[in-house]
Amino acid sequence: MEEMKEKVERTLYTTMDPVVAKLATEGKLRIEKREISIMFCDLTGFTSYSDQNPPDIVLDELNRFIGHIEPVIELFRGHIDKYMGDGVMVEFGAPIDYAQHALMAVLAGLKMQEKMQEIGLPWRLRIGIATGYTIVGMMGVHRQAYSAIGDRVNVAKRLEEICQPERVYIDEFTYKLAEPFVNIEKLRNMGYSRQSDKTLLEELIVLEERLTEEGESAGLLYQMGKLHFGLHDATAAISCFEHALSLDPDSTDIRLAYADANLKRDEFEKFQLKGKLHKIAVYEVKDIKSRWYDPAIIPLSISTQYKEIEAGIKAPFDLILSVESLDGSIGRGRLVGMLSYAIADRLQLNEDLKRTILQAGFLQDIGKEAIPHHILNRPASLTEQEAKFVEKYVTESIASLKRLGYVDEQLLTIVKHHHEMWNGKGYPDALKGTDIPIGARITAVAEAYSAMTSWRPYRGPWDVRLALNEIRKSTERGCYDPQVADTLIKIFTND
């Protein structure tokens, strides 16, 4: 019986998502309506390739493709619903209801396209992602499978069908949830050549320079609106015409142009998907936003000064990104690590220690994956019990780093103590003052600044001045090393 049980479990786990298999055997899966993100991906040129090559070669290459993208999907906690020849359907946010499902789906899409560039298969990949309420659960009678049905599933499939190879297309709901973290471009229905597009853009740049030099005028704004309209960017055209009308409310030409732009908005900026009654807005995901290179967060002189140091970072970048996606703290590791290095540099620490501090800052939150995601994304204050639970992630970070092969005791010590406080009220060991390793004192301040200036599930990013003022107040209350905090503040006030 035990042998049979093991065989059944092995078979089940190789033919079904292990999470789904576990929940199914425990009777914890049910049919429900839930907001999730759905991804469809498909290979271009696969049909002709399969017609021209022997079946064993086709299947071997297809399995090689699947073997490369499966780990990426799993890393960002996607559930592979089914394989459809050369296509894959994936759900994010089901069966486990991750709050940042849209972000996870978008990051997985970007990383899948990166992987396709690396492995050099003879095909290119199209990806479509949609977000919204769907019905999810075990479907079927005698043979069951966990899947999702609904309008958003259809939209994701249609987005994949119109997607250009090597791109990731998303709908408006996904855009709203992922926009704080990735650079996204709204697509337009272009009715002319790219050369024409380039010419209009060049003319627009000239007018924008004139606007800066000469100041606002109804005529100039009207011309800019016409160029935006020619570029099929109706929203920008409407904005220019509205501004022009506020300066010249009696202009018939501006009024007519304004009305025309409103009439054409859906035609220019929305796409008619097969099977959809109404047109929808479509967006292309470009890349991940860099907080380290955001001048609103880090002075340009600082990010430029340490560019070579950043290029030398060695870390499991995709794993860190996966952990950061749990609560939307994208870019936290890089920002904390690099800012810690800059502080250590100003404190004139030796080069080996500075690089250890950089690496510790980059890696110190890797244990957050052990914290339940609903606690990480809690919009309200945590209970005392939940706060104690969160504190345990420091120990998990150490364990995770050891499993990854990190054995440098100095690095592990910095990670362990980066939540200690100058006044001895921190954790895990309540160290006080200079008993706290200098590296941990530095990364603690850098992480505080990163947290305050980043998007959080319960608030938007703080202004730099507000964040520095709060660090100053916290230092006065005994939270941080005064010398380290003062060095951080000088980095921003002097640079």
Order of alpha helices (4+ residues) and beta strands (2+ residues): alpha-alpha-beta-alpha-alpha-beta-beta-alpha-beta-beta-alpha-beta-alpha-beta-alpha-alpha-alpha-alpha-beta-beta-beta-alpha-alpha-alpha-alpha-alpha-alpha-alpha-alpha-alpha-alpha-alpha-alpha
